[in-house]
C-alpha cells in the first residue's frame, strides 16, 4: 500500500469493516475473560492481553490512513485480510494465553507486527527511518513475546509486561521524526469511532445475553433499564461532543501526530478499557441486582464509568489545554461511589452511575445549547 492523495475525504472501506469483525471477537474474548477474573491480578493480566491487540489495530488504522485510495485495491485488501488473520490467531488464544496457547498468541503478534512494519516502511516518508514505533514493536517487543511464551507462567507475565510497556511507551518516547507525519482527517476519527461502537456493542451483548436467560422480576427489570440507559449515555458522551472535538483538533492542530498519538491512541485506549469494565459490571449487576457487590468484577461498574470520564479529561487537555469541569467532577463522583459501592445494592450503584452520566451530559448540553461558555479547569501540564 502506498500513500494516496485526493481532494475528497477518505472513508472507511468495506474491507476495514470486515477486519473489525475480528476485533469484535477479541473484545468479546477479553470481556468474557475479565468477567471470570478471580482478583486484581487476573484482571490486570487480562488487560495486558488486550493492549497488544489494541496497538495492533491502531497500527493497522494508521497504515490504512496513509494508504489512501490504495487501501481499497486488491493488494490493499489482501494485506488487510492477512492482518485480520493474525489478529484472529491472537484472539482465539486469549482464554489460554498464559498456558497452552502462549505460543499462538506470541506468534500471531509477531506476524501482525511484521506485516505492519513491512507496509509502513513501504510508505512515503518512512523508508529511511530506522527507529520508530513500528520497528520497536517488531524487533524489541516481538522477541520478548516469543521469549515469554517459552518461559514458565510466572516468568511469562513479567516478560510480557515488559514487552507491552515497550510497545505502549514507544510512540511517546520516539516523537521526533514520526511527529512530522500527517493524517487524513476524516478517516482516522471515523475508524476510532467505529471501535467505540464495537466496545459499546459489548455492553449490549453482555446485558442482552444475560437478560434472555434470567427472570425479569421488578429489581432485575429496573436494573436492565438502567443498564440500557448507561449504554445510551456512553454513546452520547462520546459521539455528541467528544468525537467532533477530536476531529476538529486533528484537522486544526499544527502537529497532527501528537493528536493521533495522545487522543486517538492513548485516550481511546482508556475509553475502550473503561467500556469493557462497564460491560462486565453491568453483566454482574443484572444477575444479582439486590446484592451488594463484593468481588472485583461486581465492583467494576462505577470505576469503569469514572475511567471513561477521566479519559475525556486527558483528551481535552491534550487537545485544548484545559479539562472539562463537568466530566472531571463526574469522574470524581464515580471514584467516590467506588469507595462505597460494596455497601450498596448493585441496582443502586447502577442508578447512581446513571445519575452521574445524565448530570454530566445534561450540564454540557445546557451550556452549549444556551450559548454559555464551557466550564473548564486549567491544569499546569504542558501540551
C-alpha positions, 0 to 999 in steps of 0.5 A: 500500500502506498500513500494516496492523495485526493481532494475528497475525504477518505472513508472507511472501506468495506474491507476495514469493516470486515477486519473489525469483525475480528476485533469484535471477537477479541473484545468479546474474548477479553470481556468474557475473560475479565468477567471470570477474573478471580482478583486484581491480578487476573484482571490486570493480566487480562488487560495486558492481553488486550493492549497488544491487540489494541496497538495492533489495530491502531497500527493497522488504522494508521497504515490504512490512513496513509494508504489512501485510495490504495487501501481499497485495491486488491493488494490493499485488501489482501494485506488487510485480510492477512492482518485480520488473520493474525489478529484472529490467531491472537484472539482465539488464544486469549482464554489460554494465553498464559498456558497452552496457547502462549505460543499462538498468541506470541506468534500471531503478534509477531506476524501482525507486527511484521506485516505492519512494519513491512507496509509502513516502511513501504510508505512515503516518508518512512523508508529511511527511518530506522527507529520508530514505533513500528520497528520497536514493536517488531524487533524489541517487543516481538522477541520478548513475546516469543521469549515469554511464551517459552518461559514458565507462567510466572516468568511469562507475565513479567516478560510480557509486561515488559514487552507491552510497556515497550510497545505502549511507551514507544510512540511517546518516547520516539516523537521526533521524526514520526511527529512530522507525519500527517493524517487524513482527517476524516478517516482516522476519527471515523475508524476510532469511532467505529471501535467505540461502537464495537466496545459499546456493542459489548455492553449490549451483548453482555446485558442482552445475553444475560437478560434472555436467560434470567427472570425479569422480576421488578429489581432485575427489570429496573436494573436492565433499564438502567443498564440500557440507559448507561449504554445510551449515555456512553454513546452520547458522551462520546459521539455528541461532543467528544468525537467532533472535538477530536476531529476538529483538533486533528484537522486544526492542530499544527502537529497532527501526530501528537493528536493521533498519538495522545487522543486517538491512541492513548485516550481511546485506549482508556475509553475502550478499557473503561467500556469493557469494565462497564460491560462486565459490571453491568453483566454482574449487576443484572444477575444479582441486582439486590446484592451488594457487590463484593468481588472485583468484577461486581465492583467494576461498574462505577470505576469503569464509568469514572475511567471513561470520564477521566479519559475525556479529561486527558483528551481535552487537555491534550487537545485544548489545554484545559479539562472539562469541569463537568466530566472531571467532577463526574469522574470524581463522583464515580471514584467516590461511589467506588469507595462505597459501592460494596455497601450498596445494592448493585441496582443502586450503584447502577442508578447512581452511575446513571445519575452521574452520566445524565448530570454530566451530559445534561450540564454540557448540553445546557451550556452549549445549547444556551450559548454559555461558555464551557466550564473548564479547569486549567491544569499546569501540564504542558501540551 
